[in-house]
Amino acid sequence: MKKIELEWVFYFIKESLPYLSVTAQYVFFSLIFGTVIGSVIAKAKMSKSKIANFLASFYITIVRCTPSIVLLFLVYFGVPALLRDTSFGAWLNTLPTIIFVIVTYSIFIGASISEVIRGAFQVVSKGQREAGLAVGMNEFQTFASIILPQMVKAAIPNIGNTIIFLFKEGALAYTIGLHDVLGRAYFMSGRTMNVHALSMYVALTLIYWPISLLLEKLFKTISEKMQYVHVETVKETELAKEVKAA
């Protein structure tokens, strides 16, 4: 029966932690590109065009119904195989594994972020846009100064959940050979014929669990701070109205 060996737990932690930078890279870039994709999908979803709305809904449904590991295999193995007889396919085979991971998770979270953006946009009342236009702002100024800050405030909790999801779900990248935290731990465990596998899992828990909790606490604090700033701004606005009326 396998047992937990503290010396091996610390060994796997020491070996895996330096690869946290790899995990941070695909989380960061997947979030950036996923937000771009999500913004486009959200815009299409809210448009009056039936075709754009249908395509956006189709994208969201398909991606949400596909397990991330299946999408990862389709991107990493499927696309190069489909284009293997082309120069583009040959070029794909030269790309680092992390690029395929970023592409996969950008597509995957793009569907979720589109709904986050759409929900955050709907939180802001239409009257605020009309008020901004009424005082002489153009559409861009109204969006950047009035609508966007409130959207960010509303979206922060879900964005935090998305980052935590990426941090944990991205660990599946080890299945295509990426040496991130989990990939490195599995590689080192394989060199000992997985004799110390239980110690490896304990080590990974001690890495993923605290970081996930810290991220959750961070975004909760940011959300509360933004809520406080919003309340103070509302109070200042109301006070200014009262002074003006007097």
N, C-alpha and C positions, 0 to 999 in steps of 0.2 A: 504493500500500500504506500502510495506517495505521501510525503509529509512536507510541511512548510519548513524550509531551512533559511533562517534569517540571513546568513552570509550570502546565500544565493539571491535572496530578495534584494539586498543592497547591491549585489553585483549587477542584477538586471536594471535596477534603477540607475546606477552609475553609467551603464552602457547605453541606456535608452534616452535619458534626459538630454544629451547633446543634440539629439535628432528632433527635439521639440521645435527647433527652428524650421524644419521641413514641414511639420504640421502647421505651424503658424503661417507659412507661405501659402499653402493651398487654401487655408481657411480665409486668409485676407483676400487673395485674388479671386477666389470663388464668390466671396461676398460682393466684391466690387462688380465683377462681370454679371453675377446673378442679379444684382440691383439694376444694372442697365437693361438686362433682358426683362426683368420684372416690370420695369417702368414702361417699356414698350408694350408688353402684354396688357398691363393695367390700362394704358391709354387706349389700346384697341378694344378692350373689354367695355370701357365706358363710352366708346364712340357710338355715333348714331348709325354707322355703317353695319348692316346685318352681316356682311361677309367678314369684316374685321372682328366683329363680336363672336361670330361662329368659330373663326380660326383661333382666337384667343381662348375660347372655352374648350375647344378641341385640344389645344396644347396643354392647358391646365389639367384636363381630365386624363390624357394619355400619360403625362409625366407623373402625376400623383398616383396613378394605378400601376406604375412600374417600380419595382423594388430598386433601390439605388445600386445594389451590387449587379443587378441585371443590366442596368443602364451603363455601369462602369465597364462591363464585359463587352457590351455592344460598341461602345466608343473605342475601347482599347484594342479589341480583337476584330470586331465586325467591320468598322470603317476602313482600316488598312487592308483587310481581306477583300472588301468590296472593290477597292481601288488599286489592288495589287498590280494590275497590268498597266497602270498609268505612272507617269513621272511623279505625280502628286502622291500616289500611294507609296512610292519608294521614299519620298521625302518624309512622309509621316513616320516611317519606320526608323528614322534617324532622330526623332524628337525624344527628349527626356520623358520618362514615365510620368513625372509630376504634371506635365502639360495636359495629358489625357485625364488626369485626376481633376485638374482645375476646370477643364471643359465639361466633364461629367457633372460635377457638383454645381457649376454655374447654371447648366441646363436644369438640373434637378431642383435647386432652390429658387430658380427664376419663377417657377409656378407658384411657390408659396409666397415669395416676396411680392408678386403681382397682386395677390389678394390682400396682403398687408398694406400695400400702397393704396389700393382701391378703398379699403376700409378706412384708412387714415384720411383720405381725401373726402370721403362722405361724412366724416365727423365734423368737418368745417362747414358751417352754414353758407348757403349761397348768398345770403345778405352781405357777408363780409367782402366777397368779391365785388358785389355791386357797389358797396360803400367805397372800396378802394378806387374803382373806376370813376365814381362820382366826384372824388376829390382831386381828380386829374392824373392819377396813375395809369400807366398802360398795363396791358395784360401781364407782361413779364414782371414789372415792378410789384404789381398786386400779388402775384404768385410768390415771388421771392420774399417780400416783406411781410405779408399777412398770412397767406395760406400755408406756405412751406414750413415755417416755424411750428405751427400748430399740428401739421401732419407729422413732423419729426417727433414731437412730444407724444402724440398718440401711438406712433409706431415703435418707439424705443423698447417697450417690453417684448414685443414680438421679434424685433431685430436681435435682441439679446438671446431669445430662445433659439433663433436661427443660427447664431454663432455657436452656441453650446451644442446644437444639433450637428453642425458641421464638424466641430471639434471631435465629437464622439463617433459620428457616422463615417467620417473620413478615414477612420482607422481601418475600414474595409479595403483601403488602397493597398494594404499589404498583400492582398490576393493577386495583384498584378505585379508584385515585386518591388513596390516603393519602400524605401527604407526611411519610414518616419518612426515615431515612437514605437508603435506596435510592430511594424515591419522589422525594425532592428532587434526588438526583443525576441521575435520568432526566429530570426536568423541566428541569434546567439544560442537560443534554446535548441535549435536544430543541430548545432555543432556538438551538443552533449547528448544527442539522440533523444531529446525531450525528457530526459530523466528528471529534470528540475522544472517541469512544466507548471506544476502547482505554485511553486515559488515565483515563477514568471508572472502568472496571473495576479498574484497578490501584489507584486511590484507594479504592474500596470494599473491596478486599482488604486494604489497609493499615489500614482501620477495623475490619472484622469479624474479621480473623485475630487481632490482638493482644488484643482484648476477649474473644474466645472462649478464648484460651489463659489469660488472667488469671482468667476464671471457672472454668475447669477446675482451675487451681492453687489457687484459693480454696477450692473444695469438697473438693479432695483434702486440703488442710491441715485444714479443719474436721473431715473424717471421721477423719483421723489423731488429731486432738486429742480427739475424742469417744471414740475407741477407747482412748486413753491414760487418760482420766478413768475409763472403765469398768473398765479393768484395775486401776487404783489403788483404786477402790471395792471391787472384789472382794477385793483383798489386805487392805484395812482390815477387811472383814467377816470374812475368815478369821482375821485376827489377834485380832479381838474374840471370836470363838468359842473360840480357843485360851486366851485370858486367862480367859474365863468358865469354861472346863472346868478350868483349873488352880485 
